[in-house]
Amino acid sequence: MARAIVYTEFGSPAVLHEIEIPDPVAARGDVVVRIEAAGVNPIDAKLRSRKRPSPDITEPRPVGFDGAGVVEVLGEGVDDFAVGDRVAIRDALGTYASALAIATEKLVALPDAVTAAEGAAIGIPAGTAYQALRSLGVTDGDVLLVHAGSGSVGQFAVQFAVAWGATVIATASPSRHELLRELGAIPISYDAGLLERVRDVAPAPVTVVLDCAGTDEAIETSLALVADRDRIATIVRGPDAASFGIRAFSGGSPVPLTEEELAWRAEALPKTVELLASGDFTIELGPELPLAEAAQAHELMESGAASGKIILVP
């Protein structure tokens, strides 16, 4: 029997519990992956608590979308993977488990230079950052402001933008400034007086903003800096982004991602794996906890008590 983390009611992290499930079976076009690491993301907690709209629960609901592991079984028609291949996983519900059947289009081969924990940390945050920057048209010569630049999405956004030739200013608490400098950003604190501090450090006018913080000051500062509202986006304030005239990518937005944006999110996984393997990208990993301690992982994430990506290990 395999093991999985599920919940049967909405609520606090305490609703998460481990159960035994039948060993997954690979349908045509699927493979069974033995999970070695699962990435813990804010969306997991928002769905669990129903802060993000979710259908009623009628059976134990699995958790997690990102992970990494080893292919154990091939479904009929699968010829692009082999048993024993290491893979990174994206957008496959139920990665908080010991094994999972997954469609091959949601997998990318994981080279030996990239750990399972790193592979599990990519999917949602890298996909969100990559798609948001592509949608905003970030390119060489832009000056990008990233609110909450030291978070998982923020760190990916900083690194993609720097690689594409943009100058990046990123907000964070002072204890995180050195990390942002190492990633190539100009760090600033996000407390009172933010607008003046951005203008003081910017080598040229800010041309584009990605908000990963969602505070009123972040939105107000963005509006004061960039006249073109199409070049301001939030991944947090989706429900009221339209009232500011800015763009929202997920984050509770009523506007769904386009097919092109969904394709960009998928494209981020292989591109990030390649950059990690070549040493041109870094991922800040946080605590690793046993699968059975998923509730504690959610508590750590929601309290902000841990820096870096939290990983569950079956």
Residue pairs with C-beta under 8 A, 6 or more apart in sequence:
1 20
1 21
1 22
1 23
2 20
2 21
2 22
2 23
2 24
2 97
2 98
2 99
3 18
3 19
3 20
3 21
3 97
3 98
3 291
3 314
4 18
4 19
4 21
4 62
4 94
4 96
4 97
4 98
5 16
5 17
5 18
5 62
5 63
5 64
5 96
5 97
5 291
5 292
5 294
5 312
6 16
6 17
6 18
6 19
6 60
6 61
6 62
6 63
7 15
7 16
7 17
7 48
7 57
7 60
7 61
7 63
8 15
8 57
8 59
8 60
8 61
9 15
9 57
10 48
10 49
10 50
10 54
10 57
11 48
11 49
12 49
13 45
13 48
13 294
13 295
13 296
13 298
13 299
13 302
14 295
15 48
16 48
16 63
16 294
16 295
16 298
17 295
18 291
18 292
18 294
19 60
21 97
23 32
23 99
24 32
24 99
24 100
24 101
25 32
25 73
25 101
26 32
26 73
26 74
26 75
26 78
26 101
27 75
27 76
27 101
28 75
28 76
28 77
29 75
29 76
29 77
29 78
29 103
29 104
30 75
30 78
30 101
30 102
30 103
30 104
31 71
31 72
31 73
31 74
31 75
31 78
31 81
31 101
31 102
31 104
31 107
32 71
32 72
32 73
32 75
32 99
32 100
32 101
32 102
33 67
33 69
33 70
33 71
33 72
33 87
33 89
33 99
33 100
33 101
33 102
33 107
34 69
34 70
34 71
34 72
34 98
34 99
35 67
35 68
35 69
35 95
35 97
35 98
35 99
35 100
35 314
36 67
36 68
36 69
36 70
36 116
36 120
36 313
36 314
37 67
37 68
37 69
37 115
37 116
37 117
37 119
37 120
37 288
37 311
37 312
37 313
38 64
38 66
38 67
38 95
38 96
38 97
38 120
38 291
38 311
38 312
38 313
38 314
39 64
39 65
39 66
39 67
39 95
39 120
39 121
39 122
39 123
39 124
39 309
39 310
39 311
40 64
40 294
40 297
40 298
40 301
40 309
40 310
40 311
40 312
41 64
41 65
41 66
41 124
41 125
41 152
42 301
43 52
43 65
43 124
44 63
44 64
44 65
44 96
44 298
45 51
45 298
45 301
45 302
46 52
47 54
47 63
48 63
48 298
52 252
62 93
62 94
62 96
62 97
63 94
63 95
63 96
63 294
64 93
64 94
64 95
64 96
64 97
64 312
65 90
65 91
65 92
65 93
65 95
65 123
65 124
66 89
66 90
66 95
66 120
66 121
66 122
66 123
66 124
67 88
67 89
67 92
67 95
67 100
67 119
67 120
67 123
68 86
68 87
68 88
68 89
68 110
68 116
68 117
68 118
68 119
68 120
69 86
69 87
69 89
69 99
69 116
70 84
70 85
70 86
70 87
71 81
71 82
71 83
71 84
71 85
71 87
72 83
72 99
73 83
74 81
74 82
74 83
75 101
78 104
80 104
81 87
81 104
81 107
81 109
85 109
86 109
86 110
86 111
86 112
86 116
86 119
87 107
87 108
87 109
87 110
87 119
88 107
88 108
88 110
88 114
88 119
88 120
88 122
88 123
88 269
88 273
89 95
89 100
89 102
89 106
89 107
89 119
89 120
89 123
90 106
90 108
90 122
90 123
90 124
90 127
90 265
90 266
90 269
91 106
91 123
91 127
91 265
91 266
92 100
92 102
92 103
92 106
94 100
95 120
96 291
96 294
96 312
97 291
97 314
98 291
98 314
105 266
108 269
108 270
108 273
109 273
110 116
110 119
110 273
111 273
111 277
113 276
113 277
114 273
114 276
114 277
117 285
117 288
117 309
117 311
118 276
118 283
118 285
119 273
120 309
120 311
121 152
121 283
121 285
121 309
121 311
122 268
122 269
122 272
122 273
122 283
123 269
125 152
125 153
125 155
125 156
125 309
126 156
126 268
126 269
126 272
127 264
127 265
127 266
127 268
127 269
128 153
128 156
128 235
128 249
128 250
128 265
129 153
129 154
129 156
129 157
129 160
129 210
129 268
130 156
130 160
130 264
130 265
130 267
130 268
130 271
130 272
131 249
131 257
131 261
131 262
131 264
131 265
131 268
132 157
132 210
132 233
132 235
132 249
133 144
133 157
133 160
133 161
133 164
133 210
134 261
134 264
135 233
135 247
135 249
135 261
135 264
136 208
136 210
136 231
136 233
136 247
137 208
137 231
138 144
138 160
138 161
138 164
138 166
138 208
139 164
139 165
139 166
140 164
140 165
140 166
141 165
141 166
142 161
142 165
142 166
142 167
142 207
142 208
143 166
143 167
143 168
143 169
143 202
143 203
143 204
143 205
143 206
143 207
143 208
144 157
144 161
144 166
144 167
144 168
144 169
144 206
144 207
144 208
144 209
144 210
145 168
145 169
145 170
145 171
145 198
145 206
145 208
145 209
145 210
145 221
145 222
145 225
146 154
146 157
146 158
146 161
146 168
146 169
146 170
146 171
146 185
146 209
146 210
146 212
147 154
147 171
147 190
147 209
147 210
147 211
147 212
147 213
147 214
147 215
147 218
147 221
147 222
148 154
148 171
148 172
148 190
148 211
148 212
148 213
148 218
149 155
149 157
149 158
149 168
149 170
149 171
149 172
149 180
149 185
149 187
149 212
150 170
150 172
150 173
150 176
150 179
150 180
150 307
151 212
152 284
152 309
153 212
153 235
154 170
154 172
154 210
154 212
155 179
155 183
155 283
155 284
156 272
157 168
157 210
157 212
158 168
158 170
158 180
158 183
158 184
158 185
159 183
159 184
159 275
159 281
159 282
161 168
162 168
162 183
162 184
162 185
163 275
163 280
166 208
167 186
167 202
167 203
167 204
168 184
168 185
168 186
169 185
169 186
169 187
169 188
169 198
169 201
169 202
169 206
170 180
170 185
170 186
170 187
170 188
171 187
171 188
171 189
171 190
171 194
171 213
171 218
172 179
172 180
172 187
172 188
172 189
172 190
173 189
173 190
174 189
176 187
176 307
177 187
177 189
178 187
179 284
180 186
180 187
181 187
182 282
183 282
186 201
186 202
188 194
188 197
188 198
188 201
189 197
190 213
190 215
190 217
190 218
192 217
194 217
194 218
194 221
195 220
195 221
195 224
195 225
198 206
198 221
198 225
199 225
205 225
206 225
206 226
207 226
207 231
208 226
208 231
208 232
209 222
209 225
209 226
209 231
209 232
209 233
210 233
210 234
210 235
211 218
211 219
211 222
211 232
211 233
211 234
211 235
211 236
211 237
212 234
212 235
212 236
213 236
214 234
214 236
214 237
214 251
219 234
219 237
219 244
219 246
222 232
222 246
223 229
223 232
223 244
223 246
226 232
229 244
229 245
229 246
229 247
230 247
232 244
232 246
232 247
233 241
233 246
233 247
233 248
233 249
234 241
234 246
234 247
234 248
234 249
234 251
235 248
235 249
235 250
235 251
236 251
237 244
237 248
237 251
237 252
238 248
238 249
238 250
238 251
238 252
238 253
238 254
239 252
239 253
239 254
241 247
241 248
241 251
241 253
242 248
242 255
248 255
249 257
249 261
250 257
257 265
272 281
275 281
276 282
276 283
283 309
284 307
284 308
284 309
285 308
285 309
285 311
286 300
286 306
286 307
286 308
286 309
286 310
286 311
287 297
287 300
287 306
287 308
287 310
287 311
288 310
288 311
288 312
288 313
289 296
289 297
289 310
289 311
289 312
289 313
290 312
290 313
290 314
291 312
291 313
291 314
293 312
294 312
297 310
297 312
299 305
300 306
300 310
301 310
